[in-house]
Amino acid sequence: MSKFFQYLRTQTFRNNLITAIIVIALFVFTVFFVLRSYTRHGENIKVPELTNMSLKEAINTLESNGFRYQIDSVYQTDATPGTIIDQDPGPGSNVKTNRTIYITMITMTPPFVNFPEVREMTYLEARAMIGNYELKIADTIYIPDIARDVVLDVKYGGEKLLAGQEIPKGSSVSLVLGNGMGDSEVLVPDLSGLTLDEATFSIRGSSLTLGSVNYMGYITDSLSATVVSQTPIPDSTKKVSIGTPINIALSN
């Protein structure tokens, strides 16, 4: 042990210690310098704002700033196709050059969806269903039908749209609904040759009313008398309002 302490007091030990300190210092300095150069210490740049840019503008901006990029796309109703809506890292973030920036754009072509079955649904039910498929209602058309506010038909681009048919997401469709009143006008039935009971049944079945009843000539049996004239007369091109009275004349 005494020889060890004696060695510590020698010039040789001091020279070796100084050499070791210098070597360690040089090693630490070299490592620090290399790491500083490798990580480009202090050379951070800010990520530019890309949202609302067109895809072409965003790519030019990233490339001119030394960034790489990856593109994803989504569909949004009422959004402009081809524009950037999101980015990661966000604008203003300090990153190294050559960093990959992830951008999300609105797809240029909307995806297709299978139109759901909405016939026989109420308007409110159909509207909710159509909205769930990210479609829109362009117009509502009411036609005479006893089912009020019930979907009777669906049209897309003026053509009948069937359940399961593919249309672009975000498209607008028109709904044909019943007005709850049925036909407000009907054709006049031809009552010629009918007895009074038969004519009455036909008139009521057409949602019309029996007007005046006249007998012409000598009537031997009123029950067997048949209609020989009526007003208004039947006309396949003309309708009358529901409840219109039909006047008839009968004869044997």
C-alpha positions in Angstrom: 0.0 0.0 0.0 2.9 2.3 0.8 4.3 1.8 -2.7 0.9 2.8 -4.2 0.9 6.1 -2.3 4.6 6.6 -3.3 3.6 6.1 -6.9 0.9 8.7 -6.7 3.6 11.2 -5.8 5.7 10.5 -8.8 6.0 12.6 -11.9 5.0 9.6 -14.0 1.6 9.4 -12.4 1.0 13.1 -12.8 1.9 12.9 -16.5 -0.4 9.9 -17.0 -3.2 11.7 -15.1 -2.9 14.8 -17.2 -2.9 12.7 -20.4 -6.0 10.8 -19.3 -7.8 14.1 -18.5 -6.9 15.5 -21.9 -8.0 12.3 -23.7 -11.4 12.3 -21.9 -11.9 16.0 -22.6 -11.2 15.5 -26.2 -13.6 12.5 -26.4 -16.4 14.4 -24.7 -15.9 17.4 -27.0 -15.8 15.2 -30.1 -19.0 13.4 -29.1 -20.7 16.7 -28.3 -19.6 18.2 -31.6 -20.7 15.2 -33.6 -24.1 15.0 -31.9 -24.6 18.7 -32.3 -23.8 18.5 -36.0 -25.9 15.3 -36.5 -29.0 16.7 -34.8 -28.5 20.2 -36.4 -28.8 21.8 -33.0 -30.5 25.2 -33.2 -31.7 24.6 -36.8 -35.4 24.1 -36.1 -37.9 25.6 -38.4 -41.6 26.3 -38.0 -44.3 24.3 -39.8 -46.3 26.6 -42.1 -50.0 27.0 -42.0 -51.5 24.6 -44.7 -55.2 24.5 -43.9 -57.6 25.9 -46.6 -54.7 25.7 -49.2 -55.2 23.7 -52.3 -53.3 20.4 -52.4 -50.9 21.9 -55.0 -50.2 25.0 -52.9 -49.6 22.9 -49.8 -47.1 20.6 -51.6 -45.2 23.5 -53.0 -45.0 25.1 -49.6 -43.8 22.0 -47.9 -41.2 21.2 -50.6 -39.8 24.7 -50.6 -39.3 24.5 -46.8 -37.5 21.1 -47.0 -40.4 19.0 -45.6 -41.6 15.6 -46.7 -45.3 14.8 -46.7 -47.9 12.1 -46.6 -51.5 12.7 -47.8 -54.8 11.3 -46.5 -58.2 12.2 -47.8 -61.7 12.4 -46.3 -65.1 13.4 -47.5 -67.1 16.2 -46.0 -70.5 17.6 -47.2 -70.3 21.2 -48.3 -66.5 21.3 -48.2 -64.4 22.4 -51.2 -62.8 19.3 -52.8 -59.0 19.4 -53.0 -58.5 21.7 -50.0 -56.4 20.9 -46.9 -58.5 20.6 -43.7 -55.9 19.2 -41.2 -52.2 18.8 -40.7 -49.8 17.1 -38.2 -47.7 18.7 -36.7 -49.8 21.8 -36.4 -48.9 25.2 -37.8 -46.1 27.0 -35.9 -44.6 23.8 -34.5 -40.8 23.8 -34.3 -39.4 20.8 -36.2 -36.3 19.7 -38.0 -36.0 20.1 -41.8 -36.9 17.0 -43.8 -39.6 16.1 -41.2 -42.7 14.3 -42.6 -45.8 16.5 -42.4 -49.1 14.6 -42.5 -51.9 16.4 -44.3 -55.6 15.6 -44.8 -57.5 16.9 -47.8 -61.1 16.8 -49.0 -61.4 14.1 -51.5 -62.0 15.2 -55.1 -64.6 12.5 -55.7 -67.3 11.7 -53.2 -67.8 8.1 -52.2 -71.0 6.3 -53.2 -73.6 5.1 -50.8 -76.5 2.7 -51.2 -79.8 4.7 -50.9 -81.8 3.4 -48.0 -85.4 2.3 -48.1 -87.6 5.2 -47.0 -90.9 4.5 -48.8 -93.9 4.2 -46.4 -91.9 6.2 -43.8 -93.1 9.5 -42.4 -91.3 12.6 -43.6 -89.5 13.1 -40.3 -88.4 9.4 -40.3 -87.2 9.6 -43.9 -85.4 12.9 -43.3 -83.4 11.4 -40.4 -82.6 8.3 -42.3 -81.4 10.3 -45.4 -79.3 12.5 -43.1 -77.6 9.5 -41.6 -76.4 8.6 -45.1 -75.0 12.1 -45.6 -77.6 12.8 -48.3 -79.8 15.9 -48.6 -83.5 16.6 -49.4 -83.7 19.0 -52.3 -87.5 19.2 -52.6 -90.8 17.7 -51.4 -93.6 17.1 -53.8 -97.2 16.5 -52.5 -99.7 14.4 -54.5 -103.2 13.4 -53.6 -103.2 10.4 -51.3 -104.9 9.5 -48.0 -101.5 8.9 -46.3 -100.5 12.3 -45.1 -96.7 13.2 -45.0 -95.8 9.6 -45.9 -93.1 9.0 -48.5 -94.7 7.5 -51.6 -91.7 7.8 -54.0 -88.2 9.2 -54.2 -86.6 10.9 -57.2 -82.9 11.6 -58.0 -82.1 13.7 -61.1 -85.7 13.6 -62.1 -85.7 9.8 -62.2 -87.2 7.3 -59.8 -84.7 6.2 -57.1 -84.9 2.7 -55.8 -83.6 1.4 -52.4 -80.1 0.0 -52.7 -79.2 2.1 -55.8 -75.8 3.8 -55.5 -75.6 7.6 -55.6 -72.7 9.9 -54.6 -72.6 10.9 -50.9 -73.9 14.5 -50.4 -76.4 14.2 -53.3 -79.9 15.7 -53.1 -83.0 13.8 -53.6 -86.7 14.7 -53.9 -89.4 13.1 -51.8 -93.0 12.5 -53.1 -95.4 12.7 -50.2 -99.1 12.1 -49.7 -101.2 15.2 -48.9 -103.7 13.2 -46.7 -106.7 14.2 -48.9 -106.7 11.7 -51.8 -107.8 12.9 -55.2 -109.5 16.2 -55.2 -111.0 15.6 -58.6 -112.4 12.4 -60.2 -113.8 11.2 -63.4 -117.6 11.1 -63.8 -118.7 7.4 -64.1 -120.9 6.3 -67.0 -124.3 5.4 -65.5 -126.1 4.4 -68.7 -128.3 1.4 -68.3 -128.0 1.2 -64.5 -130.9 1.1 -62.1 -131.3 3.8 -59.4 -129.7 1.6 -56.8 -126.8 0.7 -59.1 -126.3 4.3 -60.2 -126.4 5.5 -56.5 -123.8 2.9 -55.6 -121.5 3.9 -58.5 -121.9 7.6 -57.7 -120.9 7.2 -54.1 -118.0 4.9 -55.0 -116.6 7.7 -57.1 -116.8 10.2 -54.1 -119.7 12.1 -55.8 -123.2 12.7 -54.7 -126.6 11.9 -56.2 -128.4 15.0 -57.4 -131.9 15.2 -58.9 -133.7 12.0 -60.0 -136.2 12.3 -62.8 -138.4 9.7 -64.6 -139.1 10.1 -68.2 -142.2 8.7 -70.0 -144.6 6.2 -68.6 -143.0 4.3 -65.8 -144.4 0.8 -65.1 -141.8 -0.3 -62.6 -139.5 2.3 -60.9 -137.2 -0.4 -59.6 -136.4 -1.7 -63.0 -136.1 1.8 -64.6 -132.6 2.5 -65.9 -130.6 5.6 -66.5 -131.0 7.1 -69.9 -129.3 10.4 -69.4 -127.1 12.2 -66.8 -125.4 15.5 -66.1 -122.5 16.1 -66.1 -121.9 13.5 -68.8 -118.9 11.1 -68.6 -115.8 12.5 -70.2 -112.4 10.7 -70.0 -110.6 14.0 -70.5 -112.4 16.0 -67.8 -112.7 15.6 -64.1 -115.0 17.1 -61.5 -114.5 18.0 -57.9 -115.2 15.4 -55.2 -118.8 15.7 -54.0 -120.2 17.1 -57.2 -123.9 16.1 -57.6 -124.8 13.9 -60.5 -128.3 14.4 -61.9 -129.9 11.4 -63.6 -133.0 10.6 -65.6 -134.5 7.1 -65.7 -137.0 5.4 -68.0 -138.4 1.9 -68.6 
